[in-house]
Every structure is written in structure tokens, then in C-alpha cells.
Amino acid sequence: MPLRLTLKPHEKVFLGGAVIVNGDGRAELTLLNDVAVLRQADILTEVTADTPCKRLYLLVQLMYMDSPNLVDYHAKFWHQAREVLDARPDAAELVGTMGKEITLGNYYRGLKIGKKLIALEKESKQDAE
């Protein structure tokens, strides 16, 4: 099934190993095959991955974007997952589901679960303040 992307002016998108920057106007792309795609708003960097759940998300993002280094990222994922669970036992179900998805190679689904983890973490932080 084709994937249709509408890009905002100057929006960046990671597309199958390339970073593409849109021009001054809106643009529409239709992708006819399966390829790794991440919008600028969904990309974390090492600097912005400043919480345990964000670091877990970053590792799945790297698996999705940088497949030649999967073994290294998988090992780091399980270590980081333990840190998340130590800090957030209530996140066990989400972390478990995320782990199952990455084990199956469903990295994009893992990222979607990672967004839920980050939201849970943010919500708990706000409740504590």
C-alpha cells in the first residue's frame, strides 16, 4: 500500500538513509515501496534524549535508521530497558511490548510504543511537580 507524505515548508524527513529537506512550499510524496521514513518531529538526537524513556526511543530509532549496527543497538536497548523498568515499574507492559516488536523487526511499531512511554514519563513528571 503506498504511503503518502505531505511535507511542510522546510520540513526534513529521513527517507531510506537520506535526509531530505523540503523547499519553500508544501510538497507531497507518494512512496510505492517499503522504506524507513521518519519525520523531523519524530527524530530524537543524543542531546534531546535526556530521559530514560527518550534514550530507549533513540535506540529503537537508530535500529530503524541504521540497520548495519543492529546488534550493538539491540544490546544497548535491553540494558536501557532495565534502567527504564528500575525507574518506572509501571511501564513494564509498554517496555515488554516494545521489546517484542523490535525482536520481530517492527522498529516503526516500536517507535510508536516509545512515544507512549515518553508521554507516560512526561505525565508522571508533571504530576510530581
N, C-alpha and C positions, 0 to 999 in steps of 0.2 A: 504494500500500500504506500503510495507516495506521501512524503512529508512536505507540507507547505510552510515556509517560514516567511514572515513579514518582518523586515528589519527597519528599525527607526533610523533617522539620520545619524550618521557617525557611530552606529552601534557596531560592536565587534562580536564575531561569532567564531568559535572553534569548529572547524569542519574537516574531519578526517585527517588531522595532522597539520592543517593550515589554519592560520588566524586570518580572517577576512574582516576588513573594515568597510562598512557601507559609506557611500558618499553623502552629499548634502540632502538628498530626498529619501523618501521611503522606497524600499525595494522588496520585491517578492521573489523568492527562490522556491523551486519545487525539486526535491531530492527524490530520485527514482530508485535508488538502491539503499541498502542498509549501511550507514556510516555513522561514526561518532560525531555528535553535534552537541555543543553547549553554548548557550547564550552568555554574553558578558555578565549579566546579572546573576548567573548561576555559578560563576567561576570564583573560587577562593584562591588566595595566594598564601604562601607561608606566613606572610605578615598579618593577613586578615584572619588566619586560622588561629585565633587566640584563646580558644576554649577547648576542652577535651572533645566535645561533640563536633566542633568545627574541624579539629585535626583528624578525626575519624572520617568525616566527609571528604576532606582534602585527599586522604589516602585512596578512597574509592574513586575520586575524580582523577587521580593520577593513574589508577588502573585502567580507567576508561580511555584516557588520553594518551597513555604511554605504555602500550602493551609489551614492548620488549623488556620492561623491567617489572613485570607482574610478580615474579617470585619474591623480590625484595619488598614490594608494596604489600603483598599478602602477609608476609611475616610481620611487618610493622603494623598492619591492620589488627591482627589478633592481639598484639601487645597493647595497642591503643584501646581496643575494645575492653580489655581487662581494666584499664585505667578508668574508662567511662563507667563501667559497672561498679567499680570500687567507690566512685564518687556519686553515682546515680543508680542504685539498685532498682529503682522504679522504671528504668529504661531497658530492663532485661529483655522484654518481648521484642521491642524495636531493634535492639542490637542483635538478637538472635535471628530475626527475620532478615536483617541487613546481611548478616554473615551467610545465611542460606543463599541469598540472591547472588552475592559475589562468588560463592563457591560454584554456583551454576553458570557463572559468566555473565550474569544480568547486571552489569555495572550501572546502567542508567536507572534501573529499578532500585538499586542500592542507594543511588544518589537521592531519589525521591524519599526514601525512608530516612536518609540522612537529614533532609530538610525538616522532617517531623522531629527528629532528635534535637536539632538546633532550636526549633520552636519550643520544645519542652524545656530545654535548658534555659532559654531566654525567659520563658514564663515563670520558672522557678526562681530565677534571679530577681525578677520584678516583684514576686511575692515576698522575697526576703528583704526587700528594701523598704 
